[in-house]
Amino acid sequence: MPVLFEDWIKNPLSIINNLYENDAQNFDAQVEEFFKSKLLSEKDYSLIPCINEVPIHNLSPNSLVRFRCMIQDSFDPVYYTSVHRLKHKTTGEIRYMTAKYKETFEIPNDYEIYEDTVSRPGEKNPEHENLQQRTTFYCVPVPGEAEWVKNMYKSKSCFMCGEMNDLNIREKRPIENLELMETNQEKQVQVPTQDVTIVCQEKNVNYTICKVCYKSQKPGSSEESKTVTYEKKTKTEEVTENNVNIHVNLQNNFPLAKNETGKACLVKTYDDADKYKINDLIEFVGVLIQDPSLAYQRDEHRTDTLEVEHDKKTQEFKIHKEKTVEDENHHLCKCSEMDISITKVTEYSKKYILSEYPPSLVPRIHCITSFNLLSNNPLLKGDQKLIQNEKTETEKNDAKKSNFWNMEYNDLLRDLLRENNIINQNIDDSQLFDQAQIYLNKLRNEIILMFQEMLLGDALAAEYLLMYLLSSVFMRKDVTVLGKFCLNISNIPSAKENGKAFSDCFYSAFNKLVTMSHMFKLSIDNMNISNLIPNKDYSKEKLISGMLQLPELFHLVIDETVLNAGELKQKGLINLNALKEIVNWQKLNYDFGFHQQEFNTNLRLLILSETKSILTNDVHLKLNHELAKFDSESYEKVLNEFINESKSNLLNYIRKYLSILTHLDYKLSNSMQQLVENDIVQIRQTPLVKNKDKMSFEDFHLLLVVARLQTISYGKTELGIAEWNRAKSLEMERLRNRLN
């Protein structure tokens, strides 16, 4: 009998339970095989709702979901009981049920947990044999993901089709009706299931709420009882004399906090946690858990809980350890009362309250499978699910990635041929480039023309911008980082009065070409107050994200045109040094309090400045223009002719070009290596710049990087004489005429 959509997506746990009951010995392999067969079908895969595109309140609890994210933090592994033994209360029948992929274990009717209290010396406790590990990761949406990327993923999702909406509405209505009934009852507290605003009609109202049973407690005898309700709000209401509101909002801990939207999730994995790394881009597929009561249960990653007590005299909060109380059945009561004064919330208390992870704000996902996102470009045709997130040998992983990008490159070439009405299904992969080279060069020329307009008509700057967009760290050897290409474009014109700045207009166009980016205004104030470096908060056992906690190949545009005179304080100096570390060594030291942990980075940095940047860089280029003042209106009008909906086809080709050609394999033949060595000897004898007799090691390294980037920008994988001569001419022009 075929498995219906409602079975494996709407209720995956029933499938999992059946697989365990049918074959407990091969349970893990059966689960992997079943869901893998579904995920390899693009049609079935697109039916799985993605948390990035679908509002969380439209998703059914315990359903199968996808989440495209970056791993921001990880918790220590914990043990859980993977299998429970149950005993029928009447017949005494023993039954085994799996607890894997579940946040809580529900005992069927007429059954109870069976514990064999009789143990013999030397025998292992059966319960201990069922202990397994799982690891929790705090994951956030892809930082700085471009709007065009989000919109394209949303348009490709099948979740919003009529069939699924109808099914979802049928399931949601009874719940909504129940919530409405509860809200209308007097002195009844509604369980918060999303962002909530606590609303009270009087000032200075104190109340307590049991975190487990959700019942409001009676105030002291000296105070009148007040009705307290939770009301769902989309925005925080304005504070007035008779209406005081507190918007309880979670610190999502996003690297780009001010610019990010979407949900963070706690993802629980059951396989080897070592294959997941901080800052990796991953797509998880798993079971969504949204039970609001979990927010008030004991966290499996904590050995105790805390209690917030409000001091009425000082109007401050005090944090206390929770007192555990046993009831008559010797069950531990985890209730904790929290007195909240509506009139004032101190910063200390706010930090504690916002550090929790209620499932309504941070859903749980129990991961069934996952795979590395080699790119978050939705235009790529290749199936990234084939690159399973496995802990295998580095060489095997590299080979799989190389094959993936080769297939993507061949698809791009075939698309160019079809676009030009050259359709030949029999073209071999080895002949594709020869057939499509002229059209690839034409696409490259279109890109250079667009970049030339973005850079005020400067053709040389357009070439270097293209190379910057294709750059990537491809090797680390000792202290040398090969492939980094931090570009500083100076001589940025100032804007006309009341006009937009060049950097803002440029970035607006730039953001429509890349998949993820962010522009940081490098001013004295921003440097002194911004959190650029991630740091460990041991009181909450969490990694507080910094702006520089970003995934590989992220575009960080630094606007130095806003820099003015001022004094950098200690935090500003730390932030400046962090930026220098990335520019010079492509690494970032995370602050773990007692020590610093070094993390390698692979970020692309573009610096826009009026004069040469205060940050050291790999390539400095003075922009060539004759503008006294920058006119944003005319600039945007010209760019709109290049970047608009009518040219979406060209834009999509550019987006694929930039994503794919970055990963082309590159090699240097023996004959070209000998030619390069001979040319370098001659270059050292002929000064490129006045008063400069020799090229430094860094200059030679940069020349080789430029040659590599020029080669792959033409879609070639091997350096030729034409690309080498072009690299030399570009560097000579820059060094002789564009430094001052």
Legacy VTK file of the C-alpha trace (Angstrom):
# vtk DataFile Version 3.0
C-alpha trace
ASCII
DATASET POLYDATA
POINTS 740 float
0.000 0.000 0.000
1.523 3.348 -0.976
2.335 5.819 1.790
0.099 8.853 1.516
1.314 12.427 1.804
-0.452 12.815 5.166
1.482 9.826 6.512
5.123 10.610 5.840
5.011 14.429 5.951
2.116 15.207 8.274
2.812 12.348 10.653
6.350 10.997 10.181
6.436 9.654 13.747
3.781 7.064 12.869
6.032 5.845 10.042
8.987 5.753 12.425
7.012 3.815 15.048
5.857 1.291 12.454
9.390 0.815 11.149
10.606 0.085 14.674
7.819 -2.380 15.429
8.375 -4.221 12.139
12.165 -4.478 12.383
13.727 -3.210 15.584
17.146 -4.683 14.784
17.537 -2.697 11.545
15.505 0.285 12.689
18.087 3.003 11.940
18.861 1.638 8.482
15.149 1.312 7.683
14.441 4.929 8.665
17.368 6.172 6.584
16.343 4.104 3.560
12.684 5.141 3.690
13.208 8.875 3.991
16.184 8.905 1.627
13.997 7.379 -1.087
11.500 10.192 -0.574
14.086 12.968 -0.478
15.748 11.907 -3.724
12.531 12.680 -5.554
12.496 16.408 -6.286
8.699 16.407 -6.430
8.341 14.778 -3.010
11.147 16.870 -1.566
9.470 20.120 -2.616
6.335 19.052 -0.746
8.175 19.198 2.573
7.473 22.643 4.073
10.546 24.758 4.754
10.657 26.836 7.927
12.509 29.563 6.015
9.530 30.142 3.708
6.472 29.108 5.737
5.239 30.968 8.857
5.677 28.746 11.866
2.018 29.004 12.873
1.055 27.417 9.535
3.023 24.258 10.322
1.544 21.295 12.135
3.380 19.987 15.227
5.211 16.683 14.727
5.248 17.157 10.953
8.252 16.760 8.672
9.997 20.064 7.854
13.145 21.410 6.213
15.381 24.143 7.572
18.090 25.951 5.561
20.436 27.393 8.144
23.854 28.110 9.589
25.032 26.369 12.754
25.602 29.163 15.244
26.223 27.255 18.486
26.387 23.715 19.838
25.611 22.137 23.183
27.249 19.201 24.892
25.887 15.783 23.915
23.294 14.280 26.248
22.089 10.764 26.893
18.497 9.727 26.413
16.575 6.473 26.621
16.079 5.404 23.012
13.723 2.495 23.764
11.090 2.186 26.481
9.615 -1.043 27.791
5.888 -0.840 28.348
3.590 -3.210 30.205
-0.130 -3.571 29.635
-1.949 -2.866 32.891
-4.426 -5.726 32.389
-2.792 -8.445 30.309
0.797 -7.864 31.391
1.944 -7.808 27.750
5.431 -6.333 27.299
5.855 -3.898 24.421
8.860 -1.942 23.206
8.575 1.566 21.713
11.250 3.882 20.358
11.765 7.377 21.745
14.040 8.475 18.932
13.110 11.671 17.067
10.767 12.635 19.917
10.940 15.414 22.481
8.544 13.688 24.873
7.414 10.083 25.103
3.678 9.434 25.042
2.535 6.245 26.740
-0.370 4.500 24.943
-3.630 3.944 26.789
-3.702 1.019 29.240
0.107 0.839 29.244
2.688 1.917 31.793
6.452 2.101 31.931
7.790 -1.270 32.958
10.840 -1.196 35.210
12.432 -4.463 36.191
13.566 -3.757 39.727
15.010 -7.241 40.171
18.662 -7.212 39.256
21.302 -9.898 39.713
24.938 -9.277 40.528
26.974 -8.713 37.410
23.925 -8.073 35.214
23.547 -4.803 33.358
20.476 -2.704 33.868
18.375 -3.131 30.672
17.563 0.557 30.717
21.268 1.418 30.487
21.613 -0.629 27.310
19.125 1.682 25.602
21.000 4.873 26.414
22.114 6.757 23.316
23.593 10.167 22.615
22.094 13.119 20.819
23.534 16.582 20.286
21.688 19.875 20.068
22.722 22.695 17.740
21.403 26.235 17.776
20.823 27.124 14.133
19.875 30.428 12.529
18.694 31.284 9.001
21.493 31.914 6.506
22.935 35.318 7.528
22.551 38.109 4.988
20.641 35.962 2.520
19.549 38.156 -0.394
15.863 38.868 -0.944
15.968 37.409 -4.451
17.255 34.137 -2.987
14.468 33.977 -0.408
11.797 34.817 -2.971
13.070 32.205 -5.414
13.138 29.463 -2.786
9.618 30.438 -1.770
8.364 30.293 -5.357
9.858 26.814 -5.787
8.189 25.469 -2.644
5.012 23.433 -3.207
3.798 23.983 0.337
1.623 26.991 -0.548
-0.395 25.066 -3.142
-4.138 24.719 -2.614
-4.111 21.099 -1.449
-1.678 21.762 1.348
-3.343 24.966 2.466
-6.702 23.231 2.692
-5.208 20.412 4.694
-3.468 22.823 7.029
-6.602 24.941 7.569
-8.650 21.875 8.459
-6.143 20.979 11.145
-5.667 24.473 12.521
-9.283 25.558 12.970
-10.145 23.383 15.986
-7.033 24.644 17.759
-7.856 28.265 17.008
-11.418 27.797 18.294
-10.111 26.239 21.482
-7.690 29.146 22.025
-10.510 31.633 21.512
-12.631 29.838 24.117
-9.785 29.865 26.634
-9.043 33.552 26.071
-12.623 34.527 26.875
-12.636 32.704 30.191
-12.088 34.896 33.235
-8.866 34.479 35.183
-7.586 31.931 32.714
-4.039 32.112 31.335
-3.597 31.127 27.683
-0.468 29.188 26.835
1.712 31.372 24.595
2.324 29.686 21.246
4.139 32.540 19.493
5.528 36.015 20.236
3.288 37.335 22.992
2.582 40.673 24.566
1.589 40.643 28.212
-1.237 43.141 28.605
-2.571 44.426 31.881
-5.123 47.163 32.375
-3.657 48.565 35.581
-0.270 49.871 36.641
1.808 48.246 39.404
0.074 44.902 39.042
2.052 41.968 40.396
1.101 38.399 39.519
2.568 34.932 39.549
2.106 32.123 37.052
2.848 28.436 37.540
5.134 27.522 34.688
3.810 23.951 34.484
0.062 24.158 35.097
-0.268 27.735 33.778
-2.686 28.717 36.555
-2.540 32.251 37.881
-1.804 32.365 41.609
-3.706 34.558 44.044
-1.851 37.683 45.185
-1.316 38.430 48.847
-4.196 39.334 51.101
-3.276 43.015 50.981
-3.795 43.175 47.216
-6.834 42.806 45.007
-6.997 39.993 42.504
-6.458 41.098 38.943
-7.389 39.293 35.734
-4.327 38.482 33.682
-4.491 37.245 30.094
-2.081 36.536 27.300
-3.074 38.175 24.042
-1.404 37.432 20.691
-0.015 40.559 19.099
1.870 41.193 15.903
3.418 44.436 17.159
4.150 45.863 20.566
1.420 48.293 21.584
2.292 51.827 22.645
2.652 52.430 26.353
-0.056 54.710 27.742
-1.224 55.697 31.221
-3.811 52.926 31.408
-2.164 50.320 29.230
1.344 49.133 30.031
2.819 46.509 27.729
5.876 44.340 27.760
6.789 42.621 24.530
8.496 39.383 25.433
10.853 38.916 22.499
13.614 36.379 22.265
17.230 37.240 21.609
17.567 35.214 18.439
21.348 35.541 18.579
21.650 36.216 14.854
25.082 37.381 13.615
23.442 40.283 11.743
20.807 40.916 14.409
19.392 44.198 13.084
19.008 42.952 9.515
17.764 39.411 10.080
14.290 37.934 10.180
13.047 34.384 10.420
13.157 31.662 13.005
16.063 30.158 14.850
15.736 26.466 15.718
17.242 23.983 18.115
18.195 21.010 15.962
18.771 17.690 17.704
20.954 15.229 15.816
21.393 11.534 16.486
24.453 10.674 14.416
28.091 11.637 14.752
28.176 15.261 15.916
31.768 15.723 14.719
30.639 16.053 11.114
28.847 19.304 11.978
30.930 22.443 12.405
30.148 25.921 13.626
29.272 28.266 10.720
28.499 25.408 8.313
25.543 25.889 5.984
23.278 22.869 6.412
19.807 21.857 5.324
18.196 19.739 8.021
15.167 17.522 7.461
13.398 16.395 10.586
10.394 16.335 12.897
9.099 19.710 14.086
8.288 20.040 17.791
6.288 23.042 18.981
4.851 21.959 22.327
4.670 25.213 24.393
4.870 23.336 27.678
8.450 22.338 26.874
9.533 25.886 27.634
8.838 25.284 31.298
10.183 21.783 31.690
13.661 21.027 32.917
16.152 21.496 30.083
18.120 18.339 29.317
21.249 20.496 29.007
20.922 22.002 32.512
21.347 20.367 35.887
19.159 22.934 37.616
16.765 25.733 36.782
16.419 29.268 38.003
13.701 31.335 39.601
13.122 35.049 39.041
11.971 36.932 42.135
10.828 40.541 42.056
11.820 42.871 44.869
8.920 45.335 45.307
11.020 47.854 47.210
13.920 48.146 44.762
11.827 47.269 41.684
14.533 44.835 40.641
14.676 41.125 39.865
16.706 38.562 41.747
17.733 35.208 40.347
17.495 32.151 42.618
18.019 28.439 42.212
14.766 26.550 41.753
13.473 24.622 44.747
12.431 21.076 43.854
9.412 19.776 45.736
8.086 16.223 45.859
4.376 15.487 45.860
2.656 12.601 47.591
3.597 10.260 44.750
7.278 11.233 45.046
7.179 12.972 41.669
9.377 16.020 41.378
7.408 19.212 40.830
9.232 21.585 38.522
6.924 24.537 39.104
8.651 27.863 39.517
6.822 31.051 40.372
7.876 34.294 38.749
6.773 37.667 40.118
6.762 40.291 37.380
6.261 43.970 37.941
4.711 45.647 34.913
6.123 49.025 35.821
9.791 48.227 35.440
12.008 45.540 34.007
15.693 45.868 34.789
18.371 45.085 32.230
19.687 42.236 34.369
16.334 40.505 34.531
15.721 41.117 30.836
18.922 39.297 29.952
17.829 36.284 31.927
14.275 36.191 30.625
15.358 36.518 27.001
17.978 33.792 27.316
15.352 31.047 27.391
14.324 29.119 24.295
10.528 28.654 24.310
9.480 26.344 21.463
6.956 28.920 20.265
9.885 31.190 19.415
12.650 28.644 18.882
11.107 25.418 17.561
12.828 22.055 18.007
13.705 19.888 15.034
14.670 16.259 15.527
16.942 15.647 12.563
16.311 12.570 10.419
18.858 13.497 7.745
20.922 16.474 6.643
23.266 17.595 3.893
25.824 20.329 3.395
24.768 23.319 1.358
27.598 23.858 -1.099
25.765 27.021 -2.126
22.489 28.678 -1.200
21.910 29.716 -4.819
18.420 28.394 -5.740
19.259 28.551 -9.473
21.635 25.606 -9.294
20.216 22.484 -10.926
22.406 19.867 -9.282
21.001 17.826 -6.441
22.975 18.832 -3.373
21.233 16.071 -1.409
23.629 13.675 -3.114
26.416 15.342 -1.111
25.325 13.779 2.162
26.635 15.329 5.340
28.914 12.434 6.221
32.136 12.227 8.119
34.301 10.740 5.410
37.848 11.212 4.188
38.708 14.707 3.035
39.782 13.477 -0.413
36.429 11.746 -0.978
34.509 14.841 0.083
36.605 17.036 -2.192
36.023 14.651 -5.098
32.250 14.727 -4.553
32.235 18.518 -4.421
34.397 18.779 -7.519
32.041 16.472 -9.431
29.056 18.528 -8.316
30.545 21.792 -9.564
31.684 20.212 -12.830
28.099 19.082 -13.463
26.821 22.575 -12.654
29.358 24.117 -15.028
28.363 21.762 -17.844
24.691 22.592 -17.229
25.505 26.296 -17.471
27.259 25.782 -20.810
24.354 23.721 -22.155
21.898 26.432 -21.067
23.937 29.024 -22.953
23.807 26.882 -26.073
20.037 26.434 -25.773
19.641 30.162 -25.181
21.323 30.747 -28.530
19.234 28.064 -30.295
22.099 25.617 -30.556
20.607 22.348 -29.371
22.662 19.220 -29.778
21.970 16.472 -27.279
24.987 14.508 -28.506
27.590 17.065 -27.446
30.125 15.391 -25.200
31.167 17.126 -21.974
34.730 17.442 -23.268
33.465 19.400 -26.304
31.019 21.612 -24.412
33.456 24.420 -23.689
34.606 24.679 -27.309
31.006 24.924 -28.473
29.897 27.415 -25.780
33.065 29.504 -25.334
31.890 32.354 -27.531
28.630 32.639 -25.589
30.397 32.419 -22.225
32.710 35.246 -23.292
29.651 37.229 -24.343
28.147 36.735 -20.877
31.421 37.846 -19.308
31.381 41.024 -21.415
27.833 41.747 -20.227
29.008 41.401 -16.638
31.959 43.762 -17.181
29.647 46.360 -18.763
27.291 46.154 -15.796
30.135 46.463 -13.295
31.556 49.359 -15.285
28.284 51.260 -14.848
28.208 50.355 -11.135
31.736 51.801 -10.791
31.153 55.082 -12.599
32.540 53.937 -15.969
35.849 52.513 -14.721
36.656 49.431 -16.840
39.762 48.454 -14.854
37.827 48.575 -11.571
35.139 46.405 -13.183
37.743 43.721 -13.949
38.973 43.733 -10.358
35.419 43.631 -8.996
34.743 40.520 -11.086
37.921 38.881 -9.789
36.925 39.761 -6.234
33.528 38.073 -6.750
35.222 34.885 -7.988
37.916 34.780 -5.312
38.177 32.121 -2.621
40.786 30.740 -0.249
41.888 27.516 -1.937
44.896 26.524 0.170
46.548 27.166 3.527
50.202 26.377 3.959
51.901 27.260 7.219
51.119 30.960 7.710
50.403 31.583 4.035
46.783 31.835 2.897
46.449 31.321 -0.852
43.549 32.847 -2.753
42.428 35.684 -0.468
41.557 38.837 -2.380
40.524 41.739 -0.147
39.732 44.621 -2.523
39.877 48.278 -1.511
38.309 50.724 -3.989
39.178 54.288 -3.008
38.366 57.742 -4.369
34.648 57.221 -3.712
32.877 60.524 -4.496
30.854 62.343 -1.872
27.116 62.700 -2.442
25.179 65.782 -3.381
23.251 67.524 -0.637
20.223 65.458 0.420
21.283 62.734 -2.003
22.045 59.091 -1.332
25.632 58.027 -0.735
27.459 56.129 -3.477
28.130 53.178 -1.165
24.406 52.729 -0.441
23.428 52.866 -4.123
26.270 50.558 -5.109
25.402 48.005 -2.443
21.735 48.050 -3.437
22.749 46.839 -6.911
25.499 44.552 -5.610
23.068 42.747 -3.301
20.923 41.703 -6.292
23.789 39.704 -7.799
25.151 37.704 -4.855
23.426 35.206 -2.573
24.502 36.561 0.821
26.093 39.839 1.837
26.119 42.641 4.397
27.378 46.216 4.442
29.026 47.465 7.622
29.375 51.192 8.208
32.865 51.597 9.592
32.437 54.653 11.805
33.987 55.367 15.187
30.646 54.932 16.960
29.894 51.621 15.225
33.339 50.270 16.022
32.967 51.196 19.678
29.517 49.661 20.198
29.278 46.772 17.703
29.775 43.147 18.672
31.961 41.800 15.891
33.529 38.877 17.734
31.523 35.902 19.065
32.000 35.361 22.791
31.064 32.622 25.212
28.620 33.457 28.000
29.267 30.799 30.619
26.385 31.939 32.827
23.982 30.896 30.072
26.213 28.292 28.440
25.745 29.857 25.017
27.899 31.397 22.321
26.849 35.013 21.846
27.085 35.668 18.136
29.133 38.473 16.627
28.769 40.168 13.257
31.826 38.349 11.913
30.412 34.889 12.636
29.600 34.246 9.003
29.622 31.271 6.585
32.187 30.682 3.857
32.204 32.924 0.759
30.117 35.571 2.488
30.437 39.075 0.992
31.237 41.694 3.628
31.176 45.221 2.193
32.836 47.772 4.481
31.777 51.373 3.988
34.701 53.463 5.183
33.356 56.698 3.666
31.501 57.383 6.944
34.715 57.257 8.989
35.414 60.491 10.836
37.818 61.723 13.487
37.382 60.216 16.921
38.822 57.934 19.557
38.538 54.153 19.446
37.835 52.723 22.870
38.940 49.285 24.005
36.063 47.510 22.265
36.677 49.509 19.094
40.345 48.501 19.069
39.400 44.842 19.560
36.964 45.068 16.654
39.565 46.752 14.448
42.106 44.032 15.199
39.493 41.389 14.374
38.932 42.922 10.943
42.688 43.071 10.373
43.025 39.387 11.299
40.466 38.439 8.649
42.051 40.670 5.999
45.593 39.452 6.652
45.155 35.828 7.704
41.510 34.894 7.087
41.006 33.825 10.676
39.002 35.056 13.653
39.644 34.473 17.343
36.431 33.741 19.255
36.421 34.992 22.838
35.907 32.123 25.282
36.695 34.195 28.350
39.674 32.295 29.681
41.138 31.683 26.258
40.673 32.472 22.577
39.743 29.850 20.020
40.989 30.393 16.465
38.529 29.752 13.621
39.562 29.825 9.981
37.416 32.002 7.723
36.873 32.315 3.994
35.161 35.683 3.713
35.218 38.119 0.826
35.918 41.696 1.916
35.246 44.726 -0.267
36.234 48.102 1.212
34.831 51.363 -0.163
36.746 54.445 0.992
37.575 58.023 0.044
41.310 57.532 0.515
43.345 54.383 1.024
41.736 52.254 3.712
42.980 52.129 7.284
42.731 48.357 6.906
45.570 46.639 5.136
44.320 44.884 2.006
45.449 42.675 -0.833
44.449 44.963 -3.696
44.104 48.735 -3.601
42.577 50.469 -6.627
41.828 54.153 -7.012
38.505 54.647 -8.798
38.860 56.651 -12.004
36.092 59.250 -12.420
35.671 63.007 -12.896
32.665 63.605 -10.625
32.720 66.512 -8.225
29.607 65.190 -6.460
27.774 61.905 -6.791
24.248 62.130 -8.234
22.266 59.160 -6.885
19.195 59.753 -9.075
21.030 59.509 -12.387
23.127 56.603 -11.081
20.051 54.574 -10.091
18.332 55.415 -13.370
21.262 53.996 -15.357
21.523 50.860 -13.215
17.805 50.196 -13.483
18.352 49.634 -17.191
20.754 46.789 -16.332
19.108 45.362 -13.211
15.349 45.080 -13.621
12.652 42.440 -14.004
12.706 42.639 -17.791
16.308 41.388 -17.680
15.734 38.668 -15.104
17.049 36.035 -17.515
20.406 37.814 -17.835
20.527 38.401 -14.075
19.988 34.725 -13.405
22.808 33.786 -15.781
25.102 36.245 -13.975
24.101 34.801 -10.598
24.856 31.264 -11.761
28.115 32.378 -13.393
29.355 33.940 -10.143
28.371 30.921 -8.038
29.729 28.221 -10.340
32.958 29.601 -11.796
34.317 30.266 -8.308
34.653 26.504 -7.849
36.280 25.603 -11.170
39.335 23.393 -10.852
42.519 25.225 -11.791
45.904 23.909 -12.737
49.236 25.151 -14.038
50.985 23.032 -16.633
54.743 22.420 -16.508
55.367 24.484 -19.631
53.355 27.454 -18.284
55.088 27.144 -14.923
58.445 27.532 -16.645
57.166 30.533 -18.627
55.840 32.190 -15.470
59.164 31.707 -13.678
61.079 33.277 -16.583
58.698 36.234 -16.737
59.002 36.840 -13.017
62.778 37.064 -13.344
62.376 39.750 -16.026
59.707 41.591 -14.034
62.027 41.823 -11.041
64.649 43.512 -13.224
62.165 46.067 -14.592
60.563 48.249 -11.910
56.808 48.525 -12.242
56.519 51.573 -10.059
58.780 54.561 -9.640
61.249 54.218 -6.782
60.396 50.545 -6.428
63.223 48.290 -7.539
61.792 44.883 -6.634
58.459 43.212 -6.304
57.777 41.761 -2.883
56.722 38.207 -2.169
53.168 39.481 -1.673
53.256 41.148 -5.116
54.269 37.886 -6.792
51.628 35.975 -4.929
48.969 38.503 -5.942
50.073 38.322 -9.594
49.575 34.548 -9.539
46.158 34.967 -7.901
45.144 37.509 -10.562
46.264 35.073 -13.278
44.170 32.311 -11.694
41.069 34.528 -11.398
41.436 35.772 -14.951
41.614 32.193 -16.179
38.483 30.964 -14.417
36.601 34.163 -15.331
36.829 32.971 -18.948
35.601 29.530 -17.938
39.015 27.910 -18.380
40.681 25.543 -15.956
44.282 25.842 -17.144
46.385 28.998 -17.321
47.233 29.988 -20.882
49.587 32.571 -22.353
46.723 34.972 -23.118
45.431 34.915 -19.525
48.950 35.286 -18.113
49.723 38.304 -20.315
46.367 39.859 -19.411
47.055 39.397 -15.693
50.425 41.135 -16.064
48.923 44.065 -17.981
46.134 44.540 -15.415
48.568 44.569 -12.519
50.987 46.929 -14.321
48.165 49.370 -15.040
46.986 49.251 -11.423
50.431 49.586 -9.848
51.578 52.388 -12.154
48.451 54.538 -12.339
45.912 53.560 -9.683
47.594 53.684 -6.296
47.696 57.431 -5.653
LINES 1 741
740 0 1 2 3 4 5 6 7 8 9 10 11 12 13 14 15 16 17 18 19 20 21 22 23 24 25 26 27 28 29 30 31 32 33 34 35 36 37 38 39 40 41 42 43 44 45 46 47 48 49 50 51 52 53 54 55 56 57 58 59 60 61 62 63 64 65 66 67 68 69 70 71 72 73 74 75 76 77 78 79 80 81 82 83 84 85 86 87 88 89 90 91 92 93 94 95 96 97 98 99 100 101 102 103 104 105 106 107 108 109 110 111 112 113 114 115 116 117 118 119 120 121 122 123 124 125 126 127 128 129 130 131 132 133 134 135 136 137 138 139 140 141 142 143 144 145 146 147 148 149 150 151 152 153 154 155 156 157 158 159 160 161 162 163 164 165 166 167 168 169 170 171 172 173 174 175 176 177 178 179 180 181 182 183 184 185 186 187 188 189 190 191 192 193 194 195 196 197 198 199 200 201 202 203 204 205 206 207 208 209 210 211 212 213 214 215 216 217 218 219 220 221 222 223 224 225 226 227 228 229 230 231 232 233 234 235 236 237 238 239 240 241 242 243 244 245 246 247 248 249 250 251 252 253 254 255 256 257 258 259 260 261 262 263 264 265 266 267 268 269 270 271 272 273 274 275 276 277 278 279 280 281 282 283 284 285 286 287 288 289 290 291 292 293 294 295 296 297 298 299 300 301 302 303 304 305 306 307 308 309 310 311 312 313 314 315 316 317 318 319 320 321 322 323 324 325 326 327 328 329 330 331 332 333 334 335 336 337 338 339 340 341 342 343 344 345 346 347 348 349 350 351 352 353 354 355 356 357 358 359 360 361 362 363 364 365 366 367 368 369 370 371 372 373 374 375 376 377 378 379 380 381 382 383 384 385 386 387 388 389 390 391 392 393 394 395 396 397 398 399 400 401 402 403 404 405 406 407 408 409 410 411 412 413 414 415 416 417 418 419 420 421 422 423 424 425 426 427 428 429 430 431 432 433 434 435 436 437 438 439 440 441 442 443 444 445 446 447 448 449 450 451 452 453 454 455 456 457 458 459 460 461 462 463 464 465 466 467 468 469 470 471 472 473 474 475 476 477 478 479 480 481 482 483 484 485 486 487 488 489 490 491 492 493 494 495 496 497 498 499 500 501 502 503 504 505 506 507 508 509 510 511 512 513 514 515 516 517 518 519 520 521 522 523 524 525 526 527 528 529 530 531 532 533 534 535 536 537 538 539 540 541 542 543 544 545 546 547 548 549 550 551 552 553 554 555 556 557 558 559 560 561 562 563 564 565 566 567 568 569 570 571 572 573 574 575 576 577 578 579 580 581 582 583 584 585 586 587 588 589 590 591 592 593 594 595 596 597 598 599 600 601 602 603 604 605 606 607 608 609 610 611 612 613 614 615 616 617 618 619 620 621 622 623 624 625 626 627 628 629 630 631 632 633 634 635 636 637 638 639 640 641 642 643 644 645 646 647 648 649 650 651 652 653 654 655 656 657 658 659 660 661 662 663 664 665 666 667 668 669 670 671 672 673 674 675 676 677 678 679 680 681 682 683 684 685 686 687 688 689 690 691 692 693 694 695 696 697 698 699 700 701 702 703 704 705 706 707 708 709 710 711 712 713 714 715 716 717 718 719 720 721 722 723 724 725 726 727 728 729 730 731 732 733 734 735 736 737 738 739
